[in-house]
Amino acid sequence: MMKKILANLSAGLVSLGMAGAALAAPAVEITQKQPLNVPAIIMFAIFVGMTLAITYWAASRTKTASDFYTAGGGITGFQNGLAMAGDYMSAATLLGLTAMVYTNGYDAYLFMIAFFVGWPIILFLMAERLRNLGKFTFADITSYRLDQGKVRTMAAIGSLTVVCFYLIVQMVGAGQLIKLLFGLDYHIAVIVVGALMVVYVTFGGMVATTWVQIIKACLLLFGGTVITVLAFSQFGFSFNTLAAKTIELHKLKDMLFAPGKLLQDPINAISLAMGLMFGLAGLPHILMRFFTVNNAKEARKSVLYAAGFVGFFFNVILLMGLCAIVIVGTNPEFFEGGTLGGKIIGGGNMVAMHLAKAVGGNLLLGFLAAVAFATILAVVSGLALAGASAISHDLYARVIKKGNVSEAQEIKVSKMASFGIGLIAVVLGIAFEKQNVAFMAALAFGIAAAGNFPVLFLSMYWKDLTTRGALAAGYGGLIAAVVLVVLSKSVWVTVFGYATPIFPYDQPALFAMPLAFLLGYVFSITDKSERAGKERAAFADQWVRAQTGFGADGAVSH
């Protein structure tokens, strides 16, 4: 059962948190936990020591709600771009996509393109307005001129649903990967990740979370680049030489560089691409980063830098995967029983690790294993902070207390929420150890694309959106995404055991997202209430602020 679970994980844990499981590479197995990796544990201990020192420093700077949620708006565009990239590039990106290139070749690159093209959407359509209209969470924008209580509740439910599913996938993936890379017990790995996540968020807030993500991004970019340079040098830095060698050795031959299984079903491919593109624009922990910079110009720069770092890293992964076909694929040392073409020791996700060992020895292997652990910590910290913000700022301060709450009380609730989310993440991570959780990744992206993005987009661009329309779009998209994923193969067949799925596709975005837009449109234009008229009239003021930033919060001096 465990091998089957991890076979799905290795194909499905490919995105920001691992989406589009069913369209990923063929399943690969992961074996029992490996011997204790002492160099990796030492390097990871150094990373933890650095980040805990940063958390101690950040705690002295975190005095107000603005400090806790957005680092006082004092993060630069370059720093925020690195942090965004750190939030986006997970251990699954490094291990899963490298394995996917190793197995599927060009199809993996199409997968990466689908992940990447969400960044221009955020840059051109959302970055400036997000910064000018928001304060702490994206619910500040969706509820700007609408009913605060109802719309914030809807936005918080969407955020927490995405965070919950995403955290479960991250925690299960963390436990399995750390057991594999470090030789640690699954439960210990999950508890360590949960405890560190709570410490970073509770004591350091956004300042600590940001610097954890920056350090992790730098380590990941550095490690990947070093491995690529060392591996690519064996081919004289000639892509033609590398391509010819991989085609000669790989079982796909010339088809290694041609579209394959991913594009066999165009509906699935389009739905997957839409989910990854627009899901990125609806992920609460990514959207929250726009409020950490001083102004809209820095917000745009953040996305530009993040897109550059992510794009560079995807190309690094492509080269790593292709180099591994030759360097790892022809070395009996990395196969069980020394049989070339057989099962890779540790499973398919270990391709990147084996490549690191082949070109840099145990030292580089230990470094990359430590980086993989660090990437998990950075991602879960961002998720926990986004979830805590939805509870404390949107639900507690604005809905329950209706704004009549001190900053100290709000921060206290946020820290309690951080601890609660960490505890829940650990419990669910342990509970789902032997369950197939790949569908939760598709669900998180589906809800972000169909539940969060349509409401956010309509609230910023369409003057006729009303509270009734926003609620219909938000709840309708969320419910549609959940229902379609449950009826798809990843749940209906894999989890429930039925022979055939009711919904024949793997990603719900192509169907749930247009439905959300349609519901928002229909329920808004048919709303003739007095309140709806006032909400439409308030759009002019919102439009001016969205364009100019007049009235938006700036950086806080310390």
N, C-alpha and C positions, 0 to 999 in steps of 0.2 A: 504493500500500500504506500509506504513512504517513497519508494522509487517512482511510483506512478505520480504521486503528488509533486515531487521535485522535477519530474519530467515536464509536467505542465508549467511549473514555475520557471524553469530555465527557458521555456519558449515564451512565457507570458510576462515575466518580470523584465520587460525590455524598456519601458518608458520612464518618464518622470516618476513614476512609480509604477510603471509596468502595465501597459494597456494593449488591447488588441491581441489577447492571448491566442485565440484560435488561428490567427493568420501568421503567427510567427514561425520560427524554424521547426523542423521535425523534432519530436520529443527526444531528449537525451537524459540518460540516467545519472544520478548522483549516488555514490556509494556511501559506505559508513564513514563516520567522522575520522579525520586524519590525525596523525600523531601531533602532539603539542608543538606548535610553531613558535619557538622561543624568540627568534629575531623579530617576528611580526608583533608579538605581545609586548616586547620592549619598546618598539617604535610606536605602537599604539599608546602605551603608557606615557611616552613623551608627549604625544599629541594631546592626550587627556590632561596631563599636567599643564600644558600651555593654555588649553581652553578653560580650565578651572581658574588659572591665574587671571585670564581675561574676564571671566565671570565675576571674580572678586573685585576687579577694577571697575567693571560695568555696574556692579551693585551700588557703588558709591556715587555713580552718575545717574542712577535711576530713581528719581525723586517724585516725578509727576506722572500723570497718565500718559502724556505725550512722550515722555522718556521711555515708559514701559512699552507702549504700543508701537511707536515709530522712531525711537532713538532721538526724540526731540526734533525730527526733521533735519538733522544735521549731517546725514550721510551724503557723500559726494556722488555724482553720477557714475564715476568710474568704480568706486567702492560698491555701490548698489548694483552695478552691472555684474561685478564679480560675484556678489552675494546671490543675485538672481540665478546666475549660472550654477552656483553651488547648490541652490535650492532645487534646480531642475535636473542636474546630472547626478543620478543615483548610482549605487553599486550595480544595479541591474543594467544601467546604461553601459557601464564599462564591461561587465562580464557577459550579460545577455546578448548585447549587440555584437560583440566580438565573436561570440560563439555562433551567432546568426550569420555573420559574414563568412565564417569558416565553413558553415554548412550550406548556405543558400547563395552566397555571393551577392550579385547585384540586387536581388530582392531586398536584402537587408538595407542597402543604400536607399531604396525607395521608402522603406520604413522610416529611415532617419530623416528623409526629406519631409515626410508627413509630420514628423515631430517638429521640424525646424520652421515650417512655413507659418506656424502660429505666431511667431515673433513679429513679422511685418504687420500682421493684423493688429497686434497690440500697439506697435509703434505708430502706425498711421491713423488708426481709428480710436484708440482708447487712452494712450499714455497721458496726453495733455489734459484731457477732461477728467481722468481719474484723479490726477494730482490737484487740479483746480477745484473740484467739487467735493472730494472726500476729505476725511479727517483721520479716522483710525481703521475703518473697515469699509468694504464695498457697499454695505447696507446704508452707509451715509449717503451714497449717491442714489441708489434705487429709491430711497425714501425722502429725497431732498424736498420734493413738492407734493408728496403723496402722504397717505395716512401713516404716521410714524409707527404706531403700535403694530398694525396688521402687516405692513410691508417689511418692517424689521424682523418680525417673528418669522415670516416666510423666508427671508434671506438667511436668517440664522439657522433655520431648519435645513435649508439647502447646504449651507457651509458645513454644519456639523455632520450631516450625512456624508458629504464628500470626505471630510477629515476622518470620520470613523472608519469607512471602508478602506481609505488609503492607508491609515495607520495599521489596520489589521494586516494588509498585504505587506507593508514595510516590516512589521514586527516578525511575521512568520518568515519572510525572506531573510531578515536579519539573523534570526535564530539558526536557520538552515545554513546560510552562507558562513556564519562565524563558526559554527560547528565544523564545517568543512575546512575553512581556511586556518583557523586557530587551534582546532582540536578541543574546543571548549564544549561543555554540555549545553544542549539547546536551551534549557530553562535558565541556566546561568547567563547565557548570552542575551536572552530577552530581558531579564531583570536588570542587567548592566545597562543595556540601551535605554530602558524605561527610566532608570534612576538618574542617569546622566542627562537625559532629556528634561526631566523635572527640575534638576539643579540649574541647568542653563536658563530655562524659561522663567522659573520662579524667582531666582535671585538676580539674573542679569537682564531679563526682558529682551527687547529687540536689539539692544546694543550687543549683548553677549551672543545672541542668535546670529546677528549679522556677521560678527567677526569669526564665529565658528564656521559659517558658510564661506566666508572669504578664504580662510586658511584651508579649508577642505578643497575649495575650487583650485587654489594655487597648487596644492599637493597633487590633485588629480590631473591637472593639466601638465604639471612637471613630470610626474611619473609616466603618464601616457606618452608624452613627447620623447622622453629618454628611451623608453622601450622601442618606440617607432624608429628613432634615429639609429639605434644599435641594430635593430632588425633590418631596416631598409638598407643600411650600409653593406649588408651581405649581398645585395643585388646591385651594388655600384650606384645607389640612389637613382636607378633607372626604372620607371614604372613599366616600360615596355618589357624589360627583362623579367620583372616580377610577374607581370600578367602572363607572359609566355610560359613561365615555369609553373604557375598555378593551373593554367589550362591543361598543361601536360600531365599534371599529377592528380587533379581533382576528378571525381567520378562524373561530374556534370560536363566536363570538357568545355566546348565553346559556349554552352548554355550558362556557364558560370557568370558571364557578363551580359546575360540577356534576361528580360523579365520572365519570371517563372510562375510559381503557384500563386503569388500575391495578386496578380492581375487576371487570373483565370475567371474569377467572378467579379465583374465590374461593380455590381451593386455593393458587394462586401468591401471592395477597395475604396469606393467613394464614401461609404458610411464610416469606415475606419479613418480615412483622411479627415473627414469632417469632425469626427469625435476628437482626434488629436489636435487639429487646428483650433477649433472653437472651444474645446475643453480646456486648453491652456489659458484662454481668455476668460475662463470662469472658475479657475482654481483659486480658492480664497487665500492660500498662503503665498501665491505669486502676486495676486492683486494687492495684497497688504504691503508689499515692498514699495509700491509707488508713493506711499505716504511718508517714507523715511527720508526723502530728499526735500530740498528747500523750495523748489519751484518746478514749473512744467518743463522748462528747458532741461533741467537735470533729470527729470523723469524720462524725457525722450532719449537723452544720452545714456541713461541706464539700460534701456531696451537695446540701443545700438551696440553698446559694449557687450551686453549679455548675448545677443545674437551672434556677435563676432566670436566670443569664447565658445559658445555651443557649436557653431558651425565648424570652427577649427577642430574641436574635440571629436565631432562626428567624422571628419576626414582622417583624424588620427586613428580612430577605431577602425575605419575601413582598411587603412594600411596595416594595422595590427592583425586584423582578421586574415587578410591576404597573405601577409608574411607567415602567419601561423600555419597556413595550409602547407607551406614548404618546410619551414623550420620544425614545427611540432609534428606535422603529419608524416614526416619521413624519419622520425626518431623513435625507435622502439621503446626507449626509456619512459615515454609518456603514455604507453598503452598497457592495459592489463595483460599480463602474460607475455609482454613484448611482441604482441601480434599487431603489425601495422594494419590500420583500417578497422581494428576492433574497437572495444570500448576504451574511451579515454579515462585514465586514472583520475578519480574524483568526479567524473562526469563531464558533460559537454561545456558547462559553465566555467570549467577550469582552464579552458584554452588560453585565455589571457595570462593566467598565472603560470602556466607551463612555458609560454613564450617569454615571460619575464625571467624565469629560471634559466631558460636556454641561452638568452643573450646577456644576462647579468648575474647569474648565479643565485645562491640563497639569499644574499643581501637584498637584491632587487626584488626577489619574490616576497621577502618579509616586508619590504617597504610597500609594495602594491597591496598586500593583504591588509596592512594597517590602514592604508588609504581607503580600501573598500569598507572597513569598519567605520572610518571617519565620515565617509559619505552618507552612511545610514544615519549616523547621529545628526548630521546637519539637516537632512530632509525631515526627520521626525521632529526635530526642534521647531522648524518652521511650521509644521502641521499643528503641533501642540499650541503654539502661540496664536495661530489663526483660530483654532477652536476655542481657546480661552477668551480671546477677544470677542468672539461671537456671543459667548455666554455673559461675560461681564459688561461689555459696552453696549451691545445690542439688546439683549434680553433683560439683564438686571437693571442697568442704568437708564435705558431709554423706554423699555416696555413696562417693566414692573414698577420702577421708581419714577418714571416719566420725567427724567432729568433732574429730579430733586435728590441728588446724591453727591457726596464730596468725592474728590479725586482719591483720597486715602481709602475710602470705603470701596470704590470701584477697583482700585489696584489690589486691595485685599481679596475681593471676590475673584479677580482674575488669577491671582496666585493660588487660591483654593481650587479654582477650575483647572489650572495647570496640573496641580497635584492629582486631581480626580481623573483628568484625561490620561495622565501617565499611568495611574493605577489600572484604569480600564484597559489601556493599551497592553499592559503586561498580562492582565488576566485573559483578555481575548487572544493575545498572541500565543499564550500557553494552551488555551482551550482549542484553538484552531490548528494546533501543531500537525495533526494528522488529517486535516481536511483540505480539499482542493479550493484554494482561495483565489485562483486566477480570475474568476468571474467578477470579484469585487473591484479589481482594477478597471475592467471595462465599465462596471457600474459607476465608479467614481468619475471617470471621464465622461460617461454618458450623462450623468446628472449635472456635471459642470457645464457641458455643452448645451443641454436641453433645458435645464432648470435655472442656472445662474446667468449664463451669457445672454439669452434673449431679453430677460428683464433689464439687465444692466445696459444692453445696447439700446433698447427702446426708451428707457428712461433718459438716456443722454441725447438721443437724436430725434425722437418723435414727440411733438408737442401734444398730441391727442391721447397719449397714454394716461389712463386713470388708475386709481387704486384697484378698482374691480378688474381691469384688464391685467394689471401687474400680478395680482393674486392668481388669476386664471392661468397666465403664462407660466408663473413660477411653480405652482403646485401641479399644473397639468404636465409640464415638461418633466418634473421630478417623478411623478407617478408613471408616466409613459415610459421613461427610461428604465425604471425599476421593473415594471411589468414585462417589457420587451426582453430585458436581460434574463429574467427568470424563465421566460418561455423559450429562450435560445438554447443552443446546444450546450453551452458552458455550464448551465444550471439544470435545465430540463433533462438532459441526457447524462451529463457527467456526474452531477450531484444527486439528482432524484432517481436516476436509473432507467428512465423511459427510453424506448427504442429510437424514436425520432422526435426532433424538436418541433414545437408549434410555430415558433418564429424562426425562419430558416437562416437568418443572418447573425453575425457575431457582435456587431456594434449597433446600438440603437439610434445613433445621432441623425442619420439620414431621414428617419421617420419621426423621432420624438422632437427634434429641434424645429422643423417646420410646423409641427402641431402646436408647439409652444408659441411661436410667432403668430400663428393663425388665431389661437385662443386670445392672446393679448390684443390683437386687432379687433376681433369681433366683440369681445366684452367691453372694449373701450369705446368704440364708435356707437354702441347701443346704450351706453351709459349717459343718460340725459339729466342726471341729478344736479342739484345746485353745487354740491361739493366737486363734482367732475368739472363743472364750468370754472371754478376757482383754480383747480389743479391745472387746467389747460392755460389759464391766464398767467399762472406763475411760471410758465416755461420761459417766457421772455427774460425774466430775471436770471433764471438758471443758465440760459444760453449765454448771457453776457459774462457771467462768472466763469463758465466753462471755457470761453474764448480768451478772456483777459486775465483770469486768476484774481480779479479784484475781490477781496474779502476772504481769500483762502489763507489758511494757516501757514506761517513761515517757520523757519528754524527757531529753536529755543536756545537761548544763550545759557551757558553753564558757568 
